[in-house]
Amino acid sequence: MTGSCLIDTNVLIDFLSQSPDEAFNERVLAALSDQSAVSIVTTIELLGWRRHTAQSRSSAANLLACLQELPLTRREAEVAIGLRSQSPIRLGDAIIAATALTTGLPLMTRNTEDFRRIDGLRLIDPFGNT
């Protein structure tokens, strides 16, 4: 079981792309049924992709509807500012990491290398590599 977590955009993209990895799909389904959440940044990244078809955008929106969307508050902004001032991290990733840190949720991401250097951030690799 995965438990409640913050799900990164790349996990949802892989899930929507129908990953052939059964263990991955089971971990994501467990997270979806366990009241997991996404950052507002994930909503923007997932729905804002320019190459969506009408069907793929609808599928993405339906998937996001299963998750609680966490807003960007001043608290997350301040943590993201601190992260960006300490290490080379992209803005979206900094906000997602800050959201996980301020809510106390582990971050489910396949991009563990980019987040591993953030103190206090608990990571879940949906492919089970960590």
Stockholm file with secondary structure:
# STOCKHOLM 1.0

chainA/1-130         MTGSCLIDTNVLIDFLSQSPDEAFNERVLAALSDQSAVSIVTTIELLGWRRHTAQSRSSAANLLACLQELPLTRREAEVAIGLRSQSPIRLGDAIIAATALTTGLPLMTRNTEDFRRIDGLRLIDPFGNT
#=GR chainA/1-130 SS CCCSCEECHHHHHHHHTTCSCHHHHHHHHHHHHTTCEEEHHHHHHHHTCTTCCHHHHHHHHHHHTTSEEECCCHHHHHHHHHHHHHSCCCHHHHHHHHHHHHHTCCEECSCHHHHTTSTTCCEECTTSCC
#=GC SS_cons         CCCSCEECHHHHHHHHTTCSCHHHHHHHHHHHHTTCEEEHHHHHHHHTCTTCCHHHHHHHHHHHTTSEEECCCHHHHHHHHHHHHHSCCCHHHHHHHHHHHHHTCCEECSCHHHHTTSTTCCEECTTSCC
//
